[in-house]
Amino acid sequence: MTILLLNTRLVNEGAITETDVLIENGMIAQIAPDLSGRRADRVIDANGNYLLPGVIDDQVHFREPGLTHKATIRSESRAAVAGGTTTFMEMPNTVPNALTQLLLEDKYQIAAQTAFTNYSFFMGASNDNLDEVLRTDPRTVCGIKVFMGSSTGNMLVDSESTLSGLFSQSPMLIATHCEDEATIRANTARYREEYGDDAPAHIHPIIRNEEACYKSSSMAIALAKKYNTRLHILHISTADELSLFDNSLPLTQKRITSEVCVHHLWFDASDYDRLGNQIKCNPAIKAAHHKEALLKALLDDRLDIIATDHAPHTWTEKQQPYWQAPSGLPLVQHSLLMMLDFVQQGKLPIETVVRKMSHAPADCFQIDRRGYVREGYWADLVLVDLDQTTTVAKDNVLFQCGWSPLEGQTLKAAVTHTIVSGELVYENGQFLAERAGRRVLFDR
């Protein structure tokens, strides 16, 4: 259908503009101050609400295949679209791990049948699948994921020869999870001896500490500089690592880029006493001074992208003792609202939120015609009302796992409409379409 958006306050490319937007055949056909005379199948009066390009989340775990008791591509993309995310990039540590081109394509086929949002999937690297990795098509796959820290299944890459092969031969972006495994194992042994089976959650950032993060991130950067690899380091969590990143170049010219996740900006170590294993994640949420340093680095462009690392587990799994409880927390439904809450607090300009959550992922991954509101681009759009609030409660959490660490908190914004590839999917709490998502392509 054709959709006409009237009376919007468009936040795009560093400016806020009062304008109308016409959508035809899935694309943005026209952007102009007064399109009220144009005919359309559906007219939406934004009444001055903010129109943003849809969020592109470059790091999620939607658990399908193999872990569908936790989540599915359908359930989590549905939650994502309700929160203004229109594109996701999903990680390979599903079951089986996406370590072959056939297993990778299986995930694309599932998404084609079930995803509410646009999608891409990372090809996974292991110590012994370099040939498969090098067969990955840069035009149709977002990147290669390398776990340089413990992960699910056969996905820890700790072989120096494998890492050298990946960094020297990959023709496309490599995204890394950076935590030094030897440091973590030594810390784990020390605290198991001290606490036995009854360890508190607040030791998590001591076990997975600053040293583990810095040592691994600096190693990845050294490899990237040696081989001129296109490197993207995920979920930076420490002030210590920020010295590794450069803000002297525009994003499109950087060979080494970085991501920060919403939970590392929102929570800090003092929250373990209240939330325990609910906020246990890797890398760990750390002391408050790291949170403040990350926000500052986001503003000065040492950190390039805001994402979620959305990683749901069942409530029962999270209630296990610390050593057994899995790491990860569900956030994709509320990530944009969390950052808009920062806007209301004066911590972030709304233009920066759009740049870091929409423009930057599009530029970083060289996405074809998404991430901006431009004529001729795909219509991935979200309308938000900064005069409304959203209270997170168990009865409105859409994740399959049924819980959120944000329960009870009121966020100072609301998503009213989400459009995915030109289709109105979500409107004022109602889902109007399914399977609207398309496979993302890349200009490489």
DRENVO-35474 format. One record per residue (C-alpha): x, y, z. Coordinates in steps of 0.02 Angstrom, whole numbers, padded with zeros to 5 digits, always signed. Layout:
! residues N
XYZ/...
This chain:
! residues 444
+00000+00000+00000/+00047+00183-00014/+00067+00270+00153/+00068+00457+00182/+00144+00523+00344/+00090+00701+00384/+00153+00828+00510/+00308+00735+00566/+00461+00803+00651/+00590+00706+00552/+00756+00670+00641/+00880+00627+00505/+01061+00663+00461/+01090+00779+00607/+00936+00890+00584/+00756+00899+00642/+00636+00950+00503/+00448+00972+00498/+00396+00875+00344/+00282+00746+00264/+00338+00579+00191/+00258+00476+00052/+00291+00289+00041/+00260+00191-00119/+00308+00012-00165/+00405-00010-00004/+00515+00141-00036/+00520+00323+00019/+00448+00410-00134/+00444+00591-00078/+00494+00699+00069/+00420+00874+00066/+00346+01005+00184/+00166+00985+00121/+00105+00826+00039/-00072+00837+00106/-00142+00843-00070/-00067+00674-00118/-00177+00520-00119/-00128+00366-00022/-00204+00203+00039/-00165+00252+00217/-00139+00426+00290/-00059+00443+00463/-00060+00612+00547/+00093+00614+00661/+00032+00769+00752/+00209+00831+00773/+00281+00669+00841/+00459+00623+00796/+00491+00517+00642/+00654+00418+00648/+00736+00294+00532/+00706+00121+00604/+00836+00054+00724/+00964-00067+00652/+01023-00182+00792/+01188-00259+00741/+01195-00388+00880/+01053-00501+00938/+01031-00682+00988/+00859-00743+00933/+00899-00925+00979/+00830-01013+00825/+00866-01150+00779/+00898-01265+00925/+00858-01155+01074/+00677-01114+01038/+00624-01144+01218/+00707-00975+01249/+00652-00878+01095/+00617-00886+00908/+00652-00771+00764/+00465-00736+00757/+00443-00698+00942/+00594-00585+00960/+00573-00492+00795/+00393-00458+00847/+00457-00383+01010/+00588-00286+00912/+00463-00205+00794/+00356-00149+00942/+00510-00057+01005/+00554+00028+00841/+00688-00092+00780/+00664-00130+00594/+00822-00230+00556/+00923-00355+00657/+01088-00446+00633/+01089-00612+00725/+01232-00711+00798/+01289-00886+00749/+01293-00973+00919/+01126-01060+00892/+01113-01251+00891/+01190-01310+00782/+01314-01167+00772/+01306-01078+00603/+01479-01137+00549/+01437-01193+00372/+01357-01103+00226/+01214-01229+00230/+01176-01200+00414/+01187-01012+00387/+01063-01021+00244/+00943-01123+00353/+00927-00972+00467/+00889-00858+00321/+00751-00976+00267/+00673-00972+00440/+00678-00783+00443/+00600-00771+00270/+00449-00863+00337/+00433-00783+00509/+00525-00618+00534/+00426-00460+00571/+00581-00357+00533/+00722-00354+00406/+00862-00475+00445/+01040-00532+00419/+01143-00668+00502/+01328-00678+00544/+01432-00822+00482/+01517-00906+00628/+01703-00941+00642/+01781-01084+00739/+01958-01152+00753/+01931-01266+00604/+01811-01192+00476/+01915-01060+00387/+01873-01129+00215/+01687-01114+00249/+01707-00938+00318/+01798-00882+00161/+01651-00940+00054/+01537-00810+00134/+01459-00687+00012/+01494-00507+00068/+01343-00445-00031/+01215-00550+00062/+01290-00581+00236/+01324-00446+00366/+01490-00512+00429/+01597-00646+00511/+01579-00671+00699/+01731-00722+00801/+01712-00765+00985/+01880-00722+01064/+01808-00774+01231/+01707-00923+01294/+01543-00952+01206/+01417-01085+01156/+01477-01245+01073/+01630-01250+00961/+01643-01062+00940/+01788-01007+01050/+01926-00958+00928/+02090-00965+01026/+02208-01034+00894/+02336-00904+00843/+02352-00979+00670/+02163-00977+00646/+02150-00796+00702/+02292-00746+00586/+02207-00838+00443/+02040-00754+00476/+02111-00579+00494/+02228-00594+00346/+02107-00676+00223/+01931-00617+00264/+01867-00502+00126/+01728-00434+00237/+01693-00363+00409/+01745-00467+00560/+01646-00436+00719/+01726-00495+00881/+01674-00537+01057/+01832-00490+01153/+01868-00566+01324/+02030-00655+01367/+01990-00835+01409/+02145-00869+01515/+02108-00721+01627/+01927-00774+01650/+01974-00954+01690/+02102-00900+01820/+01977-00783+01903/+01842-00916+01899/+01954-01041+01987/+01999-00913+02121/+01819-00868+02161/+01756-01047+02154/+01882-01085+02288/+01827-00936+02391/+01636-00955+02375/+01609-01137+02329/+01438-01168+02255/+01356-01016+02336/+01431-00869+02240/+01343-00700+02228/+01307-00622+02060/+01407-00466+02102/+01571-00560+02074/+01532-00571+01888/+01623-00410+01840/+01771-00463+01947/+01785-00629+01857/+01756-00555+01684/+01856-00401+01726/+01934-00251+01640/+02096-00345+01609/+02007-00484+01515/+01920-00358+01403/+02070-00247+01368/+02189-00390+01335/+02075-00470+01206/+02019-00307+01122/+02198-00247+01104/+02246-00414+01027/+02105-00402+00900/+02155-00225+00855/+02338-00274+00836/+02288-00411+00714/+02174-00294+00618/+02311-00163+00602/+02437-00295+00548/+02325-00361+00408/+02219-00205+00373/+02064-00304+00421/+01892-00224+00431/+01863-00253+00618/+01709-00213+00722/+01724-00245+00910/+01559-00281+00994/+01492-00229+01166/+01635-00124+01235/+01608-00120+01423/+01759-00035+01503/+01838+00136+01512/+02005+00048+01491/+01968-00005+01312/+01919+00168+01250/+02099+00220+01221/+02106+00088+01084/+01982+00181+00972/+02006+00330+00858/+01885+00474+00832/+01991+00572+00708/+01909+00495+00554/+01728+00491+00496/+01646+00323+00521/+01646+00279+00336/+01836+00292+00333/+01871+00190+00489/+01943+00014+00473/+01916-00021+00659/+01746+00019+00734/+01659-00013+00900/+01490-00046+00977/+01417-00010+01149/+01261-00096+01215/+01116-00013+01302/+01137-00114+01462/+01317-00057+01485/+01253+00122+01474/+01101+00093+01587/+01154-00026+01727/+01309-00033+01837/+01381-00151+01968/+01270-00080+02105/+01121-00160+02017/+01179-00339+02051/+01111-00327+02228/+00938-00290+02160/+00935-00391+01999/+01064-00529+02024/+01077-00649+01878/+00950-00550+01778/+01093-00435+01726/+01226-00569+01715/+01297-00551+01539/+01460-00563+01445/+01554-00448+01447/+01496-00403+01621/+01408-00246+01678/+01541-00159+01781/+01568-00016+01904/+01479+00150+01877/+01631+00245+01816/+01637+00133+01662/+01457+00178+01620/+01497+00363+01627/+01654+00342+01520/+01558+00242+01389/+01428+00379+01373/+01563+00510+01351/+01649+00404+01218/+01483+00383+01128/+01466+00572+01118/+01643+00600+01054/+01634+00458+00926/+01760+00338+00999/+01609+00222+01010/+01514+00208+00846/+01356+00105+00868/+01224+00073+01002/+01153-00104+01002/+01076-00229+01124/+01161-00400+01120/+00982-00457+01156/+01004-00630+01232/+00849-00707+01314/+00847-00852+01435/+00699-00926+01526/+00659-00862+01700/+00694-01035+01771/+00867-01037+01693/+00906-00866+01766/+00851-00921+01941/+00987-01052+01952/+01138-01020+02063/+01265-00897+01994/+01385-01027+01922/+01245-01115+01827/+01141-00964+01773/+01171-00921+01589/+01233-00750+01535/+01124-00632+01433/+00972-00521+01453/+00824-00474+01341/+00820-00292+01285/+00770-00270+01102/+00592-00214+01140/+00652-00066+01243/+00822-00014+01175/+00761+00139+01080/+00651+00192+01225/+00798+00177+01345/+00901+00294+01236/+00753+00413+01215/+00742+00416+01404/+00923+00475+01401/+00865+00611+01280/+00734+00666+01406/+00866+00668+01542/+00980+00778+01436/+01115+00643+01421/+01100+00619+01233/+01034+00727+01091/+00899+00639+00991/+01003+00667+00834/+01143+00566+00915/+01023+00423+00957/+00971+00415+00774/+01151+00425+00714/+01212+00286+00829/+01063+00169+00811/+01016+00193+00627/+01142+00290+00521/+01301+00216+00596/+01251+00031+00580/+01203+00064+00399/+01370+00148+00364/+01474+00025+00466/+01403-00127+00376/+01378-00040+00208/+01193-00083+00205/+01102-00056+00042/+00976+00089+00054/+00929+00076+00236/+00968+00173+00395/+00923+00346+00327/+00763+00435+00276/+00802+00475+00095/+00701+00469-00064/+00737+00304-00152/+00780+00214+00012/+00679+00075+00091/+00544+00142+00206/+00602+00079+00377/+00526+00207+00494/+00468+00230+00673/+00357+00364+00749/+00389+00404+00932/+00294+00513+01054/+00405+00597+01185/+00251+00658+01279/+00195+00481+01319/+00277+00358+01439/+00300+00169+01432/+00299+00069+01594/+00384-00099+01574/+00279-00236+01655/+00268-00423+01643/+00102-00413+01551/+00172-00304+01411/+00342-00386+01387/+00336-00473+01217/+00492-00579+01230/+00454-00765+01232/+00550-00780+01396/+00418-00667+01475/+00528-00555+01582/+00638-00401+01574/+00766-00326+01694/+00676-00161+01665/+00511-00217+01742/+00435-00081+01850/+00529+00060+01763/+00439+00197+01668/+00527+00257+01511/+00489+00433+01452/+00436+00395+01273/+00325+00278+01173/+00332+00198+01001/+00169+00229+00909/+00203+00162+00732/+00334+00053+00650/+00350+00032+00462/+00460-00108+00392/+00508-00106+00208/+00358+00004+00172/+00231-00100+00268/+00143-00035+00423/+00178-00175+00546/+00143-00096+00716/+00020+00040+00767/-00023+00094+00945/+00002-00076+01023/-00073-00178+00881/+00018-00286+00753/-00053-00258+00579/+00061-00372+00477/+00178-00520+00492/+00327-00577+00389/+00358-00400+00327/+00546-00416+00344/+00665-00433+00197/+00842-00499+00184/+00963-00354+00199/+01090-00329+00060/+01258-00241+00069/+01352-00123-00048/+01520-00211-00047/
